[in-house]
């Protein structure tokens, strides 16, 4: 059996509400609710109902005390601007899409969780982020130092490289933090750097190419969906690397080191992809496979994601892949967030149907069909998601 990330996979509590992709425990009862609204592989590497969503927002008003810091300019204005942006994204992400009751935001307690060696328990009193390696000015930063550099609020979808076709080790959240580029520029990168190495508080390390670290898309996040980063998701700080599988998004971040060699993380030494670029994927989330649906007009819905390339179109097949129909896309919350799609099906013919979905990225590459098992080793699962339903 392939040794893979994600062996330590935690299951968040059940979230009895609107369907949220990314949860590890979604009941069949919960998924059936969307039909009423008319309208395997080996172990792998891992990385709002409105009422609960508003509770998250109320928690977001709880702040941390900030002392004197080396970074001060414009902090108060930047903080308020980012909080307002996060609020707007969160509100936008919970709106229904023409009968598709799928939230664009995965609640924190439903967001998939994977660890290398358990959840790190770090204290803000002693925690600091060390910037070292090929830099002119090695630095030790406290959380308030980083918060005064705040310049990023963005919805980003994360996915485990070990996620199988149609799997739930994927989630979308609004993250707040500071771009890695800004932090590294304060330290003064030297020449000859190849990789930026992240070290987490539980002993896990991984790396990304220096050019990606400096392209302005990667950031260090300390808030998730309007509240301080939850402990199980990396408190007090984690890396968010858009479009790259979760194993590169190191949690409980304690050290960032710039090196002149091709550093390989734990999972790369086991044969998993070092680039770890998220492959194009799509899923049908409503209805659920095996569902019996009365004849009539129904809305089929789901998600699609193509990482940094972006989703150009999504197609749905009602006949097991023989023919394909274009679907309607909801504009994503950001260029690094999944898209919600819908298709209005006039299902007047009774019988059994195989529904399949596929996405095409903005480079005009159609989602790979892959193997029947949709295995993820070594660079992510390839395959078409399919469900079987009956029209009665």
N, C-alpha and C positions, 0 to 999 in steps of 0.2 A: 504493500500500500504506500502511496506517495505521502511523504511527510509534508505537511502544509500548514500555513498560517490559519488561524481561526479555530484551532483545537480547543482553546479555552473560550467558549462562546457562551455569553450570559444571555438569559431570556428576560427581557423587560416584562413588567406587569401587563396584564390584559388591559386594553384601552377601548371600552365599549362605546364607540362613537362612529363618526364618519370614517370611511376606510382610509387607512394611512399606510402606503407602501413603506417598507423598511422595518416594520415590526416583526418580532420573532414569534408572536403568539396571537394570531388573529383567528377567532373562532368562526366556524361555519355559519353559526347563527348571525354573526356580525355581517358576513359577506352576503348572506341571503337577503339582508335588508335592502341591498341595492337593486335586486331584481324586482322587489315589490315597488320600488320607486319607478313607475312605468316609464315609461319612456324606453437521476441519483448518481450520485457521484461519490467518490471517496472524500474523507475529511480534507479540508482545504485551508489556505491562509486566510485569516480574517482581518479583517480589520475587523382639524382639531374641532372634535366637537367644540362648538363655540364657547361653551361654559368653561371647559378646562383651558381652552386657549386664552380666554380673558384672565384666568387665574395666573397663567404664565406672564401675561403683560403686567399684572399687578405686582407680581414678584420682581419684575424688572425695575420697579421704583426703589428697591432696596440697594443702596450704594455702598461702596467701600470708602474708608477714610483715606485721604491722600495727604502725604506729608510733603516737605520741601524736596524737590527733585531737580536733576540736571536738565530736564526737559520741561518747559513751562509754556512756551508761546502758543497762544490760541487754544489752550486745552479745553477750557470751559465751553467755548463756542463749538469746538469740534465734537466734544462729547454730546452736547445737546443735538447737534445736527445728525450725528450717527444714530442716536436713540430714536429720533424722529424717523429717519430712513428705515431703521429696523422695524419700527411700529407699522409704517406704511406697507412694507413688504409682507409682514406677518398678516396684516388685515387682508391684503390682496390675495395672499396664498390660501385663504380659507373660504373663498367664494366658490359657489358651485359653478360649473361650466355647462350650461344648457342641459341640465338633467344628469350630468356626470358628477356624482357625489364623491369625488376623490380629492382630498386635500393636497395641495402642493407642498405643504409643510408637514414634515414628520415630527410629531411631538417628541420631546426629549426622552420620555419614558418608553417610547415605542421605537426609538432609533436603534438600529442594530449595534451590538457591542461585541467586540473581540479583544482579547488581550494576549500578550506573549507570556506573561508570568503573573497574572492576577492584577487587580486594581491597585495602583500606587496610592498611598495615603500621605499626601504632602501638606505641610503647614505653611501658610503665608508668612508666619513669623520668621521662618528660617529659609524659605524658598528664594532662589534667585536664578536668573538665566545667565549662564556664562557664554560669552562670545569669544572664541579663541582660534588658534591656528594661524593661517596666513593673513593676519590683519595688523595694521599699524598700531591700533589701540585696543588690546584685549579689554573686555568690559564685563562687569557684573551688574545686571539690571534687576531691580525689584519690579513687581507688577505695576506699581504706580508710575514708574519710569516709562514702561511700555504703554500704559493707558494715556499718558500725556503725548505720545506719538500717534495716537489713534488716527487712522486715515482710511479704514476699510470697513464697509458694511455690505455684505453680499450674500445672496442665496447661492449655495453650492451643494451639488449632489455628490455624496460619497458612496462608493461601492467597494465591497470586498472582492479581491481578485479570485477568491474561492467561491463566489456566489454562483450557483447553478442557473441554468436557463429558467426564467420565471421565478427565481428565488427571492427571498425577502431580506438578504443582507445588503440592502441599499436604502438610502434615505436622503431626504433633502431638508436642509435647515438654513436659517439666516444666521450667519456668523459675523461677529464684530471683532476687530483687532487692528493690528498694524502690519503693513506690508514688510516682508522680510527684507526687501531691497532697502527700505528706509533704515531699518536697524543696522544692516551690514554697512551701509554708507557711513554711518556714524563711527563704525569701527575701522573703516579704511581698508578695504580688501587690497591685497598685494597682487602681483602678477603671477601667472602660472597656476591658477586655481582650477581644478577639474570638478571637484565635488563639494557639496555642502552636507555635512553629516549631522543628523539629529540624534540626540540621546535622550531617552525617556527615563523617568524616575523608577520604572520597574525593571530596568536593565536592558530594554530593547533599543536597538539602533538601526537606522537606515539612512539612505542618502538620496539626493537628487542632483542632477547636473547644475553647475554654477550658472549657466546661462538661463535656465529655468528659474533658479532662485532669484535672479536679478531682472526678470522680465516684468515685474510689477503685479503678477497675478497671485503669487504665493504669499500667504500671510500667516501671522501668529495670532490665533484667536483666543480670547478670554471670555467671550459671551456667546451663548447659543440660544437662539429663539427668544431673545429679549431678557435672558437671565444670565447670571454668572455661570461659566462653564461647569456643568455637573461633574462630580468626582469621577463617575464611571466613564465620562467622555473626555477626561484629560485634565481636570482642574489641577493647577490654575491656568495652564497654557498648553495649547496643542498647535501643531502645524496643520494648515489646510492648503493642500496642493491641488487646485482644480484640474479635473480631467485625468488625474493619476489615481490608480487604485489605492485603497485605504491603507495598505501596509506602509506606504510612504508618508502618510499623514500622522506622524508620530505624536502620541499623547504624553501627558505629564512631562512636558518638555523641560529639560534642565540644562542642556548644553547644545550649542551650535558651533561646529568646528569646520573651518575652511581648509581643505587639503589639496595636495597636488597630485594625488593618485586616484585610481578608480576604485573607490571604496565599495565593498559588497556587504550588504546587510545580511542578517541571519537567513531570511527566506531566499535570497539570491544564491547563497551558498548551497541551498537545497535544490537549485535548478529552476526556481521561479524567475519570471522576467525582471530584469533590472530597470528597463524603461517603464514597464507597468502602465502603459497608456490604456485607458478604459476603452474597450471595444464597444461598438454600437449595439444597443440592446433595446428591446421593446417588450411590453407585457400587456396581457389582457387582465384587467382587475375586476371588471363587472361585465357579465355575470361570472359565476364560479363554475369550474368544470364539474360535470355531472348534474347540473341544474336542469330541472324540467320547467319550461316556460310556456305559458299559454300563447297561442297564435295571436298575432297583432304586431303593433309597432313598438320596438324596444330600442333603448340607447345602449350601445356597447361602448365601453370606455377603458382607458388604461394609461400607461406612461411610456415614454421613449426617451433615450438619452444617448448622446454620441460624444461625450467628453468635450474636449477643446474644439472639435470640428463642428459641433452643432448639428441639430436635426433639420434636414431640409423637407422631408416628407415622411409620412407613415401610411402604410397600406394594410387593409384587412381582407383576409380571404374567408369566405363562407363555405368553401368546398374543398378544404384540405390542401390548399395551395395551387389549385388549378387556375383560378382567376383571382385578380387582386383589385380591390376598390380603394380609391383615395379616401382618407378620413380628414376631419376638421381638426386643426391644431389650435390650442390656446397659447397665446404668446407666453414664453417662459418668464419667470421672475428675474432671470439674468441669463447671460450667455453660457453660464456654467451650471444651470439648473435644468432638471428634466422638464419635458413638456407633457401636458395632459392632452389626450386626444379623445375624440368621440366619433361615433358612426351611428346614424339612425337607420335601423334595420326594419323593413316591413316584412316580418316573418309570417307569411300567410300559409306557407306550405308546411305541413306536419311531417315529422321525421327526425332522424338523428343528423347532427351537423358537427363538422370539425372546423373550428374557427382558428385561424392563424394570423399572426401580426408580424410585420417586418418594417424596419425603418431604413431610410437612406440619409447619409450624412451630407454636409454641405460641400464635400469634395466629390459628390456623386457616387460614392461607394455604397452599395446595398449591403445591408446586414448579412453576415455570413450564415449559411444554413448549418454548418458544423456537423457534429455527430448526433446520433439519436440520443445518446446519454447526456450530451451537452457538458462534457467534462471541462474543467477549468484549467487544468495543468497544461502548460506552464505559464500561459499569458492571458488567462481569462476564458470564460465559457463562450463557445460559439454555438449558436443554434436558434431555431425559431420557436417562440412560445406558442403552444397550442392548447385549446380547451375543447372538450366534447360536451355538447348540450343536446337536449331534446325539445322540439316544439310540439306541444300537445293540443 
